[in-house]
Amino acid sequence: MSETPSTVYFDATLTPNVALSPRAFLVIMSLVGGMSFLGGIMFLSMGAFPVLGWFGLDALAIWFAFRKNFQNLKEETTVRVTAETIRLTHARPGQDRKEVHLPTAFTRLSLAYPERKPSELRLAHGQTAYVIGRFLSPRERKSLHAAIESAIAKARAERY
């Protein structure tokens, strides 16, 4: 016997917004490197040779910060709502993929502080809560809350 596929009420993949294209990153790092080099040469001509190294360290720190940011942009959360389950899948670079199945009928959805930046969109079942969309803006998080809430209501209506 084969199971009949259930209706999918909501299926979305959440990813962080990309701030810079690779070309823009290259332009910015070229400007930072060029300015650091020129500033370092200026101080070197005045006899302050250690300053050249500090300018280089500053440029390197900026490069590492951008690389870490680009690595975090590969984070991905998938939310899928059917009549039976809500499936959450979360993937981060360098970590194992995590997948959770919650029963649609008993899952609570809440949005704490919807107008502020540290707001949290939570899916909870029992004593366990899962925060989704941390990287979204408050307006995007509010919109996602409304969409998931609507999908859960439709899924529960089908089931009961």
C-alpha positions as CSV (number, residue, x, y, z in Angstrom):
1,M,0.0,0.0,0.0
2,S,1.2,3.4,-0.8
3,E,0.3,6.6,1.2
4,T,-1.5,9.4,-0.6
5,P,0.6,12.5,-0.7
6,S,-0.9,15.2,1.6
7,T,-1.6,18.8,0.5
8,V,1.3,21.2,1.2
9,Y,-0.1,24.4,2.6
10,F,3.2,26.3,3.0
11,D,6.6,25.5,1.7
12,A,9.4,28.2,1.9
13,T,13.1,28.3,2.1
14,L,14.4,31.2,4.2
15,T,17.9,32.6,3.5
16,P,19.6,35.8,4.7
17,N,19.6,38.9,2.5
18,V,22.8,39.3,0.5
19,A,24.5,42.7,1.2
20,L,27.3,42.7,-1.4
21,S,27.9,41.1,-4.7
22,P,31.3,39.5,-5.3
23,R,32.2,42.4,-7.5
24,A,31.2,45.0,-4.9
25,F,33.3,43.1,-2.3
26,L,36.3,43.2,-4.6
27,V,35.8,47.0,-5.1
28,I,35.5,47.7,-1.4
29,M,38.5,45.5,-0.5
30,S,40.5,47.2,-3.2
31,L,39.7,50.6,-1.8
32,V,40.4,49.5,1.8
33,G,43.7,47.9,0.7
34,G,44.7,50.9,-1.4
35,M,43.9,53.4,1.3
36,S,45.8,51.3,3.9
37,F,48.8,51.0,1.7
38,L,48.9,54.8,0.9
39,G,48.4,55.7,4.6
40,G,51.1,53.2,5.6
41,I,53.6,54.6,2.9
42,M,52.8,58.1,4.2
43,F,53.7,57.1,7.8
44,L,56.7,55.1,6.5
45,S,58.1,58.2,4.8
46,M,57.9,60.1,8.2
47,G,59.8,57.3,9.9
48,A,57.0,55.5,11.6
49,F,57.5,52.1,10.0
50,P,55.4,50.0,12.5
51,V,52.3,51.9,11.4
52,L,52.5,50.1,8.0
53,G,51.9,46.8,9.7
54,W,48.9,48.1,11.7
55,F,47.3,49.4,8.5
56,G,47.8,45.9,7.0
57,L,46.3,44.3,10.1
58,D,43.3,46.6,9.8
59,A,42.7,45.6,6.2
60,L,43.1,41.9,7.0
61,A,40.6,42.2,9.9
62,I,38.0,43.8,7.5
63,W,38.6,41.1,5.0
64,F,38.1,38.4,7.7
65,A,34.9,40.1,8.9
66,F,33.5,40.1,5.3
67,R,34.4,36.5,4.8
68,K,32.7,35.4,8.0
69,N,29.6,37.4,6.9
70,F,29.6,35.7,3.5
71,Q,29.9,32.3,5.2
72,N,26.8,33.1,7.4
73,L,24.8,34.0,4.3
74,K,24.8,30.3,3.4
75,E,22.5,29.6,6.3
76,E,19.2,28.1,5.2
77,T,15.9,27.2,6.9
78,T,13.1,25.3,5.2
79,V,9.5,25.4,6.6
80,R,6.9,23.0,5.2
81,V,3.3,22.8,6.5
82,T,1.0,19.9,5.7
83,A,-2.1,18.7,7.5
84,E,-0.1,16.1,9.5
85,T,3.2,17.8,10.2
86,I,5.3,20.9,10.1
87,R,8.8,20.1,8.9
88,L,11.6,22.4,9.9
89,T,15.0,21.9,8.2
90,H,18.0,24.1,9.2
91,A,21.4,24.0,7.5
92,R,24.5,26.1,8.4
93,P,27.9,25.9,6.9
94,G,30.2,23.5,8.8
95,Q,27.4,22.0,10.8
96,D,25.1,19.0,10.3
97,R,21.7,19.5,8.8
98,K,19.0,19.5,11.4
99,E,15.4,18.3,10.7
100,V,12.4,18.3,13.0
101,H,8.8,17.1,12.4
102,L,6.1,18.8,14.6
103,P,2.4,17.7,14.6
104,T,0.4,20.5,13.0
105,A,-2.5,20.1,15.4
106,F,-0.5,20.7,18.5
107,T,2.1,23.2,17.3
108,R,2.0,26.8,18.7
109,L,3.2,29.7,16.6
110,S,4.2,33.0,18.4
111,L,5.9,36.2,17.4
112,A,7.4,38.1,20.4
113,Y,7.9,41.9,19.9
114,P,6.9,42.1,16.2
115,E,8.0,45.7,15.8
116,R,11.5,45.4,17.2
117,K,14.7,43.9,15.8
118,P,15.3,41.3,18.5
119,S,11.9,39.8,17.9
120,E,11.6,36.0,17.7
121,L,9.3,33.8,15.6
122,R,8.8,30.6,17.4
123,L,7.2,27.2,16.6
124,A,6.7,25.3,19.8
125,H,5.5,21.8,20.6
126,G,5.4,20.6,24.2
127,Q,8.3,22.1,26.1
128,T,10.5,22.6,23.0
129,A,10.5,25.8,20.9
130,Y,12.3,26.4,17.6
131,V,13.2,29.9,16.6
132,I,13.1,30.5,12.8
133,G,14.0,33.5,10.6
134,R,16.4,35.2,13.0
135,F,18.1,36.9,10.1
136,L,14.9,38.4,8.7
137,S,13.8,42.0,9.3
138,P,10.9,42.7,11.6
139,R,8.6,43.4,8.7
140,E,9.6,40.1,6.9
141,R,9.2,38.2,10.1
142,K,5.7,39.6,10.6
143,S,4.8,38.6,7.1
144,L,6.2,35.1,7.6
145,H,4.2,34.8,10.8
146,A,1.0,35.7,9.0
147,A,1.7,33.2,6.2
148,I,2.5,30.3,8.5
149,E,-0.4,31.1,10.7
150,S,-2.8,31.0,7.7
151,A,-1.3,27.8,6.5
152,I,-1.6,26.1,9.9
153,A,-5.3,27.2,10.1
154,K,-6.0,25.7,6.7
155,A,-4.2,22.5,7.6
156,R,-6.1,22.1,10.8
157,A,-9.4,22.8,9.0
158,E,-8.7,20.0,6.6
159,R,-7.8,17.6,9.4
160,Y,-10.7,18.4,11.7
